[in-house]
Amino acid sequence: MVLITIDEDKCEGSDCAECVDICPMEILLIDKNKIIITNQDECSICEVCMDVCPEMAIEVIDD
């Protein structure tokens, strides 16, 4: 199982949204200027969202 977390204190939401643009599984979406996580179980654990986040606000943990 995969656990994805977003540190909302660091995340710039829709002002950045690089993670949303890069996620191949479309797990991350924009909702009301915030990044939200959907269908977490479908994450391929590629970790590109973590790599592109300039604020290092995303963590992907493979249990």
HTML snippet that shows the backbone in 3Dmol.js (N, CA, C, O; Angstrom):
<script src="https://3Dmol.org/build/3Dmol-min.js"></script>
<div id="view" style="width:600px;height:400px;position:relative"></div>
<script>
const pdb = `
ATOM      1  N   MET A   1       0.836  -1.181   0.000  1.00  0.00           N
ATOM      2  CA  MET A   1       0.000   0.000   0.000  1.00  0.00           C
ATOM      3  C   MET A   1       0.882   1.246   0.000  1.00  0.00           C
ATOM      4  O   MET A   1       1.963   1.258   0.589  1.00  0.00           O
ATOM      5  N   VAL A   2       0.413   2.267  -0.656  1.00  0.00           N
ATOM      6  CA  VAL A   2       1.143   3.517  -0.799  1.00  0.00           C
ATOM      7  C   VAL A   2       0.510   4.590   0.080  1.00  0.00           C
ATOM      8  O   VAL A   2      -0.714   4.682   0.180  1.00  0.00           O
ATOM      9  N   LEU A   3       1.352   5.396   0.713  1.00  0.00           N
ATOM     10  CA  LEU A   3       0.887   6.531   1.480  1.00  0.00           C
ATOM     11  C   LEU A   3       1.505   7.785   0.880  1.00  0.00           C
ATOM     12  O   LEU A   3       2.727   7.928   0.849  1.00  0.00           O
ATOM     13  N   ILE A   4       0.663   8.689   0.406  1.00  0.00           N
ATOM     14  CA  ILE A   4       1.115   9.955  -0.162  1.00  0.00           C
ATOM     15  C   ILE A   4       0.653  11.063   0.773  1.00  0.00           C
ATOM     16  O   ILE A   4      -0.520  11.129   1.143  1.00  0.00           O
ATOM     17  N   THR A   5       1.581  11.929   1.150  1.00  0.00           N
ATOM     18  CA  THR A   5       1.224  13.059   1.993  1.00  0.00           C
ATOM     19  C   THR A   5       1.713  14.355   1.354  1.00  0.00           C
ATOM     20  O   THR A   5       2.738  14.383   0.674  1.00  0.00           O
ATOM     21  N   ILE A   6       0.962  15.419   1.586  1.00  0.00           N
ATOM     22  CA  ILE A   6       1.328  16.751   1.113  1.00  0.00           C
ATOM     23  C   ILE A   6       1.355  17.672   2.318  1.00  0.00           C
ATOM     24  O   ILE A   6       0.365  17.799   3.039  1.00  0.00           O
ATOM     25  N   ASP A   7       2.492  18.312   2.530  1.00  0.00           N
ATOM     26  CA  ASP A   7       2.620  19.286   3.616  1.00  0.00           C
ATOM     27  C   ASP A   7       2.010  20.590   3.128  1.00  0.00           C
ATOM     28  O   ASP A   7       2.624  21.316   2.346  1.00  0.00           O
ATOM     29  N   GLU A   8       0.808  20.882   3.588  1.00  0.00           N
ATOM     30  CA  GLU A   8       0.071  22.046   3.103  1.00  0.00           C
ATOM     31  C   GLU A   8       0.726  23.362   3.506  1.00  0.00           C
ATOM     32  O   GLU A   8       0.462  24.393   2.887  1.00  0.00           O
ATOM     33  N   ASP A   9       1.567  23.347   4.525  1.00  0.00           N
ATOM     34  CA  ASP A   9       2.280  24.560   4.921  1.00  0.00           C
ATOM     35  C   ASP A   9       3.363  24.920   3.901  1.00  0.00           C
ATOM     36  O   ASP A   9       3.706  26.091   3.739  1.00  0.00           O
ATOM     37  N   LYS A  10       3.896  23.912   3.219  1.00  0.00           N
ATOM     38  CA  LYS A  10       4.935  24.132   2.209  1.00  0.00           C
ATOM     39  C   LYS A  10       4.361  24.250   0.796  1.00  0.00           C
ATOM     40  O   LYS A  10       4.889  24.999  -0.026  1.00  0.00           O
ATOM     41  N   CYS A  11       3.303  23.526   0.517  1.00  0.00           N
ATOM     42  CA  CYS A  11       2.742  23.427  -0.832  1.00  0.00           C
ATOM     43  C   CYS A  11       2.158  24.762  -1.289  1.00  0.00           C
ATOM     44  O   CYS A  11       1.428  25.418  -0.545  1.00  0.00           O
ATOM     45  N   GLU A  12       2.489  25.159  -2.526  1.00  0.00           N
ATOM     46  CA  GLU A  12       1.968  26.399  -3.110  1.00  0.00           C
ATOM     47  C   GLU A  12       0.675  26.176  -3.890  1.00  0.00           C
ATOM     48  O   GLU A  12       0.153  27.103  -4.509  1.00  0.00           O
ATOM     49  N   GLY A  13       0.164  24.957  -3.861  1.00  0.00           N
ATOM     50  CA  GLY A  13      -1.115  24.645  -4.498  1.00  0.00           C
ATOM     51  C   GLY A  13      -1.139  24.925  -5.988  1.00  0.00           C
ATOM     52  O   GLY A  13      -0.195  24.595  -6.706  1.00  0.00           O
ATOM     53  N   SER A  14      -2.220  25.536  -6.452  1.00  0.00           N
ATOM     54  CA  SER A  14      -2.389  25.773  -7.884  1.00  0.00           C
ATOM     55  C   SER A  14      -1.406  26.806  -8.438  1.00  0.00           C
ATOM     56  O   SER A  14      -1.258  26.913  -9.656  1.00  0.00           O
ATOM     57  N   ASP A  15      -0.733  27.566  -7.576  1.00  0.00           N
ATOM     58  CA  ASP A  15       0.281  28.506  -8.047  1.00  0.00           C
ATOM     59  C   ASP A  15       1.482  27.778  -8.638  1.00  0.00           C
ATOM     60  O   ASP A  15       2.201  28.338  -9.466  1.00  0.00           O
ATOM     61  N   CYS A  16       1.698  26.565  -8.231  1.00  0.00           N
ATOM     62  CA  CYS A  16       2.801  25.747  -8.744  1.00  0.00           C
ATOM     63  C   CYS A  16       2.233  24.598  -9.576  1.00  0.00           C
ATOM     64  O   CYS A  16       2.311  24.609 -10.804  1.00  0.00           O
ATOM     65  N   ALA A  17       1.667  23.615  -8.895  1.00  0.00           N
ATOM     66  CA  ALA A  17       0.995  22.454  -9.502  1.00  0.00           C
ATOM     67  C   ALA A  17       1.864  21.628 -10.448  1.00  0.00           C
ATOM     68  O   ALA A  17       1.339  20.940 -11.324  1.00  0.00           O
ATOM     69  N   GLU A  18       3.174  21.687 -10.283  1.00  0.00           N
ATOM     70  CA  GLU A  18       4.050  20.876 -11.129  1.00  0.00           C
ATOM     71  C   GLU A  18       3.801  19.383 -10.917  1.00  0.00           C
ATOM     72  O   GLU A  18       3.905  18.595 -11.857  1.00  0.00           O
ATOM     73  N   CYS A  19       3.475  18.998  -9.691  1.00  0.00           N
ATOM     74  CA  CYS A  19       3.203  17.596  -9.388  1.00  0.00           C
ATOM     75  C   CYS A  19       1.961  17.106 -10.136  1.00  0.00           C
ATOM     76  O   CYS A  19       1.921  15.971 -10.609  1.00  0.00           O
ATOM     77  N   VAL A  20       0.958  17.967 -10.235  1.00  0.00           N
ATOM     78  CA  VAL A  20      -0.275  17.612 -10.943  1.00  0.00           C
ATOM     79  C   VAL A  20       0.015  17.390 -12.421  1.00  0.00           C
ATOM     80  O   VAL A  20      -0.486  16.443 -13.026  1.00  0.00           O
ATOM     81  N   ASP A  21       0.829  18.269 -12.995  1.00  0.00           N
ATOM     82  CA  ASP A  21       1.162  18.179 -14.420  1.00  0.00           C
ATOM     83  C   ASP A  21       1.983  16.941 -14.750  1.00  0.00           C
ATOM     84  O   ASP A  21       1.856  16.389 -15.843  1.00  0.00           O
ATOM     85  N   ILE A  22       2.828  16.496 -13.815  1.00  0.00           N
ATOM     86  CA  ILE A  22       3.779  15.422 -14.111  1.00  0.00           C
ATOM     87  C   ILE A  22       3.281  14.021 -13.744  1.00  0.00           C
ATOM     88  O   ILE A  22       3.789  13.035 -14.278  1.00  0.00           O
ATOM     89  N   CYS A  23       2.316  13.915 -12.859  1.00  0.00           N
ATOM     90  CA  CYS A  23       1.877  12.598 -12.361  1.00  0.00           C
ATOM     91  C   CYS A  23       1.273  11.760 -13.486  1.00  0.00           C
ATOM     92  O   CYS A  23       0.229  12.117 -14.032  1.00  0.00           O
ATOM     93  N   PRO A  24       1.922  10.651 -13.834  1.00  0.00           N
ATOM     94  CA  PRO A  24       1.419   9.813 -14.939  1.00  0.00           C
ATOM     95  C   PRO A  24       0.128   9.068 -14.599  1.00  0.00           C
ATOM     96  O   PRO A  24      -0.609   8.664 -15.499  1.00  0.00           O
ATOM     97  N   MET A  25      -0.146   8.887 -13.321  1.00  0.00           N
ATOM     98  CA  MET A  25      -1.329   8.144 -12.893  1.00  0.00           C
ATOM     99  C   MET A  25      -2.499   9.064 -12.538  1.00  0.00           C
ATOM    100  O   MET A  25      -3.575   8.587 -12.175  1.00  0.00           O
ATOM    101  N   GLU A  26      -2.295  10.380 -12.640  1.00  0.00           N
ATOM    102  CA  GLU A  26      -3.308  11.377 -12.330  1.00  0.00           C
ATOM    103  C   GLU A  26      -3.863  11.220 -10.907  1.00  0.00           C
ATOM    104  O   GLU A  26      -5.070  11.304 -10.677  1.00  0.00           O
ATOM    105  N   ILE A  27      -2.949  10.990  -9.967  1.00  0.00           N
ATOM    106  CA  ILE A  27      -3.292  10.831  -8.562  1.00  0.00           C
ATOM    107  C   ILE A  27      -3.518  12.196  -7.911  1.00  0.00           C
ATOM    108  O   ILE A  27      -4.351  12.336  -7.016  1.00  0.00           O
ATOM    109  N   LEU A  28      -2.769  13.196  -8.368  1.00  0.00           N
ATOM    110  CA  LEU A  28      -2.829  14.532  -7.781  1.00  0.00           C
ATOM    111  C   LEU A  28      -3.660  15.448  -8.661  1.00  0.00           C
ATOM    112  O   LEU A  28      -3.471  15.508  -9.876  1.00  0.00           O
ATOM    113  N   LEU A  29      -4.582  16.160  -8.031  1.00  0.00           N
ATOM    114  CA  LEU A  29      -5.478  17.061  -8.751  1.00  0.00           C
ATOM    115  C   LEU A  29      -5.562  18.401  -8.027  1.00  0.00           C
ATOM    116  O   LEU A  29      -5.191  18.512  -6.859  1.00  0.00           O
ATOM    117  N   ILE A  30      -6.054  19.412  -8.734  1.00  0.00           N
ATOM    118  CA  ILE A  30      -6.276  20.714  -8.118  1.00  0.00           C
ATOM    119  C   ILE A  30      -7.750  20.838  -7.751  1.00  0.00           C
ATOM    120  O   ILE A  30      -8.630  20.573  -8.569  1.00  0.00           O
ATOM    121  N   ASP A  31      -8.006  21.243  -6.506  1.00  0.00           N
ATOM    122  CA  ASP A  31      -9.366  21.482  -6.036  1.00  0.00           C
ATOM    123  C   ASP A  31      -9.343  22.719  -5.154  1.00  0.00           C
ATOM    124  O   ASP A  31      -8.732  22.716  -4.086  1.00  0.00           O
ATOM    125  N   LYS A  32     -10.005  23.769  -5.600  1.00  0.00           N
ATOM    126  CA  LYS A  32     -10.070  25.027  -4.836  1.00  0.00           C
ATOM    127  C   LYS A  32      -8.676  25.537  -4.480  1.00  0.00           C
ATOM    128  O   LYS A  32      -8.404  25.880  -3.330  1.00  0.00           O
ATOM    129  N   ASN A  33      -7.805  25.583  -5.476  1.00  0.00           N
ATOM    130  CA  ASN A  33      -6.434  26.094  -5.343  1.00  0.00           C
ATOM    131  C   ASN A  33      -5.516  25.235  -4.488  1.00  0.00           C
ATOM    132  O   ASN A  33      -4.388  25.638  -4.203  1.00  0.00           O
ATOM    133  N   LYS A  34      -5.975  24.058  -4.074  1.00  0.00           N
ATOM    134  CA  LYS A  34      -5.150  23.145  -3.290  1.00  0.00           C
ATOM    135  C   LYS A  34      -4.897  21.876  -4.097  1.00  0.00           C
ATOM    136  O   LYS A  34      -5.691  21.507  -4.961  1.00  0.00           O
ATOM    137  N   ILE A  35      -3.800  21.227  -3.808  1.00  0.00           N
ATOM    138  CA  ILE A  35      -3.511  19.934  -4.413  1.00  0.00           C
ATOM    139  C   ILE A  35      -4.154  18.862  -3.536  1.00  0.00           C
ATOM    140  O   ILE A  35      -3.961  18.839  -2.320  1.00  0.00           O
ATOM    141  N   ILE A  36      -4.915  17.984  -4.165  1.00  0.00           N
ATOM    142  CA  ILE A  36      -5.556  16.893  -3.418  1.00  0.00           C
ATOM    143  C   ILE A  36      -5.087  15.552  -3.984  1.00  0.00           C
ATOM    144  O   ILE A  36      -4.634  15.464  -5.125  1.00  0.00           O
ATOM    145  N   ILE A  37      -5.207  14.533  -3.171  1.00  0.00           N
ATOM    146  CA  ILE A  37      -4.794  13.182  -3.543  1.00  0.00           C
ATOM    147  C   ILE A  37      -6.044  12.359  -3.819  1.00  0.00           C
ATOM    148  O   ILE A  37      -6.955  12.301  -2.992  1.00  0.00           O
ATOM    149  N   THR A  38      -6.083  11.721  -4.989  1.00  0.00           N
ATOM    150  CA  THR A  38      -7.204  10.851  -5.335  1.00  0.00           C
ATOM    151  C   THR A  38      -6.673   9.495  -5.772  1.00  0.00           C
ATOM    152  O   THR A  38      -5.552   9.408  -6.273  1.00  0.00           O
ATOM    153  N   ASN A  39      -7.437   8.463  -5.597  1.00  0.00           N
ATOM    154  CA  ASN A  39      -7.066   7.116  -6.053  1.00  0.00           C
ATOM    155  C   ASN A  39      -5.637   6.748  -5.659  1.00  0.00           C
ATOM    156  O   ASN A  39      -4.861   6.255  -6.477  1.00  0.00           O
ATOM    157  N   GLN A  40      -5.311   6.990  -4.422  1.00  0.00           N
ATOM    158  CA  GLN A  40      -3.959   6.746  -3.912  1.00  0.00           C
ATOM    159  C   GLN A  40      -3.475   5.324  -4.196  1.00  0.00           C
ATOM    160  O   GLN A  40      -2.282   5.107  -4.406  1.00  0.00           O
ATOM    161  N   ASP A  41      -4.386   4.360  -4.203  1.00  0.00           N
ATOM    162  CA  ASP A  41      -4.018   2.961  -4.450  1.00  0.00           C
ATOM    163  C   ASP A  41      -3.498   2.724  -5.859  1.00  0.00           C
ATOM    164  O   ASP A  41      -2.847   1.710  -6.109  1.00  0.00           O
ATOM    165  N   GLU A  42      -3.771   3.639  -6.784  1.00  0.00           N
ATOM    166  CA  GLU A  42      -3.311   3.483  -8.163  1.00  0.00           C
ATOM    167  C   GLU A  42      -1.923   4.072  -8.404  1.00  0.00           C
ATOM    168  O   GLU A  42      -1.414   4.014  -9.524  1.00  0.00           O
ATOM    169  N   CYS A  43      -1.310   4.636  -7.371  1.00  0.00           N
ATOM    170  CA  CYS A  43       0.023   5.231  -7.494  1.00  0.00           C
ATOM    171  C   CYS A  43       1.034   4.154  -7.885  1.00  0.00           C
ATOM    172  O   CYS A  43       1.056   3.066  -7.309  1.00  0.00           O
ATOM    173  N   SER A  44       1.869   4.475  -8.872  1.00  0.00           N
ATOM    174  CA  SER A  44       2.885   3.528  -9.346  1.00  0.00           C
ATOM    175  C   SER A  44       4.202   3.679  -8.589  1.00  0.00           C
ATOM    176  O   SER A  44       5.172   2.982  -8.887  1.00  0.00           O
ATOM    177  N   ILE A  45       4.239   4.573  -7.626  1.00  0.00           N
ATOM    178  CA  ILE A  45       5.406   4.822  -6.774  1.00  0.00           C
ATOM    179  C   ILE A  45       6.624   5.250  -7.607  1.00  0.00           C
ATOM    180  O   ILE A  45       7.756   4.881  -7.295  1.00  0.00           O
ATOM    181  N   CYS A  46       6.382   6.019  -8.653  1.00  0.00           N
ATOM    182  CA  CYS A  46       7.482   6.511  -9.492  1.00  0.00           C
ATOM    183  C   CYS A  46       8.220   7.667  -8.828  1.00  0.00           C
ATOM    184  O   CYS A  46       9.377   7.939  -9.148  1.00  0.00           O
ATOM    185  N   GLU A  47       7.551   8.342  -7.907  1.00  0.00           N
ATOM    186  CA  GLU A  47       8.103   9.428  -7.114  1.00  0.00           C
ATOM    187  C   GLU A  47       8.481  10.678  -7.909  1.00  0.00           C
ATOM    188  O   GLU A  47       9.211  11.523  -7.392  1.00  0.00           O
ATOM    189  N   VAL A  48       8.012  10.820  -9.138  1.00  0.00           N
ATOM    190  CA  VAL A  48       8.319  12.034  -9.902  1.00  0.00           C
ATOM    191  C   VAL A  48       7.677  13.260  -9.267  1.00  0.00           C
ATOM    192  O   VAL A  48       8.207  14.364  -9.391  1.00  0.00           O
ATOM    193  N   CYS A  49       6.548  13.086  -8.590  1.00  0.00           N
ATOM    194  CA  CYS A  49       5.917  14.214  -7.904  1.00  0.00           C
ATOM    195  C   CYS A  49       6.849  14.779  -6.847  1.00  0.00           C
ATOM    196  O   CYS A  49       6.938  15.996  -6.684  1.00  0.00           O
ATOM    197  N   MET A  50       7.544  13.906  -6.128  1.00  0.00           N
ATOM    198  CA  MET A  50       8.506  14.342  -5.123  1.00  0.00           C
ATOM    199  C   MET A  50       9.686  15.044  -5.787  1.00  0.00           C
ATOM    200  O   MET A  50      10.181  16.053  -5.284  1.00  0.00           O
ATOM    201  N   ASP A  51      10.126  14.513  -6.904  1.00  0.00           N
ATOM    202  CA  ASP A  51      11.288  15.069  -7.606  1.00  0.00           C
ATOM    203  C   ASP A  51      11.037  16.467  -8.158  1.00  0.00           C
ATOM    204  O   ASP A  51      11.937  17.307  -8.140  1.00  0.00           O
ATOM    205  N   VAL A  52       9.820  16.730  -8.649  1.00  0.00           N
ATOM    206  CA  VAL A  52       9.551  18.031  -9.273  1.00  0.00           C
ATOM    207  C   VAL A  52       9.075  19.092  -8.286  1.00  0.00           C
ATOM    208  O   VAL A  52       9.052  20.275  -8.626  1.00  0.00           O
ATOM    209  N   CYS A  53       8.705  18.706  -7.097  1.00  0.00           N
ATOM    210  CA  CYS A  53       8.180  19.673  -6.123  1.00  0.00           C
ATOM    211  C   CYS A  53       9.303  20.587  -5.623  1.00  0.00           C
ATOM    212  O   CYS A  53      10.216  20.134  -4.933  1.00  0.00           O
ATOM    213  N   PRO A  54       9.230  21.880  -5.977  1.00  0.00           N
ATOM    214  CA  PRO A  54      10.299  22.793  -5.556  1.00  0.00           C
ATOM    215  C   PRO A  54      10.302  23.070  -4.048  1.00  0.00           C
ATOM    216  O   PRO A  54      11.307  23.518  -3.497  1.00  0.00           O
ATOM    217  N   GLU A  55       9.187  22.804  -3.397  1.00  0.00           N
ATOM    218  CA  GLU A  55       9.064  23.048  -1.956  1.00  0.00           C
ATOM    219  C   GLU A  55       9.287  21.786  -1.128  1.00  0.00           C
ATOM    220  O   GLU A  55       9.258  21.847   0.101  1.00  0.00           O
ATOM    221  N   MET A  56       9.509  20.649  -1.777  1.00  0.00           N
ATOM    222  CA  MET A  56       9.670  19.358  -1.113  1.00  0.00           C
ATOM    223  C   MET A  56       8.509  19.088  -0.151  1.00  0.00           C
ATOM    224  O   MET A  56       8.706  18.686   0.996  1.00  0.00           O
ATOM    225  N   ALA A  57       7.289  19.324  -0.657  1.00  0.00           N
ATOM    226  CA  ALA A  57       6.080  19.208   0.156  1.00  0.00           C
ATOM    227  C   ALA A  57       5.397  17.849   0.038  1.00  0.00           C
ATOM    228  O   ALA A  57       4.440  17.571   0.761  1.00  0.00           O
ATOM    229  N   ILE A  58       5.887  16.994  -0.875  1.00  0.00           N
ATOM    230  CA  ILE A  58       5.227  15.707  -1.103  1.00  0.00           C
ATOM    231  C   ILE A  58       6.122  14.575  -0.626  1.00  0.00           C
ATOM    232  O   ILE A  58       7.336  14.584  -0.832  1.00  0.00           O
ATOM    233  N   GLU A  59       5.489  13.602   0.017  1.00  0.00           N
ATOM    234  CA  GLU A  59       6.203  12.403   0.441  1.00  0.00           C
ATOM    235  C   GLU A  59       5.405  11.189  -0.023  1.00  0.00           C
ATOM    236  O   GLU A  59       4.195  11.104   0.186  1.00  0.00           O
ATOM    237  N   VAL A  60       6.107  10.253  -0.658  1.00  0.00           N
ATOM    238  CA  VAL A  60       5.495   9.001  -1.099  1.00  0.00           C
ATOM    239  C   VAL A  60       6.191   7.879  -0.325  1.00  0.00           C
ATOM    240  O   VAL A  60       7.408   7.712  -0.394  1.00  0.00           O
ATOM    241  N   ILE A  61       5.385   7.120   0.410  1.00  0.00           N
ATOM    242  CA  ILE A  61       5.914   6.027   1.212  1.00  0.00           C
ATOM    243  C   ILE A  61       5.292   4.723   0.746  1.00  0.00           C
ATOM    244  O   ILE A  61       4.070   4.600   0.666  1.00  0.00           O
ATOM    245  N   ASP A  62       6.138   3.753   0.440  1.00  0.00           N
ATOM    246  CA  ASP A  62       5.675   2.435   0.027  1.00  0.00           C
ATOM    247  C   ASP A  62       5.702   1.517   1.250  1.00  0.00           C
ATOM    248  O   ASP A  62       6.766   1.161   1.755  1.00  0.00           O
ATOM    249  N   ASP A  63       4.511   1.145   1.711  1.00  0.00           N
ATOM    250  CA  ASP A  63       4.424   0.260   2.881  1.00  0.00           C
ATOM    251  C   ASP A  63       4.688  -1.171   2.493  1.00  0.00           C
ATOM    252  O   ASP A  63       4.658  -2.058   3.347  1.00  0.00           O
TER     253      ASP A  63
END
`;
const viewer = $3Dmol.createViewer("view");
viewer.addModel(pdb, "pdb");
viewer.setStyle({}, {cartoon: {color: "spectrum"}});
viewer.zoomTo();
viewer.render();
</script>
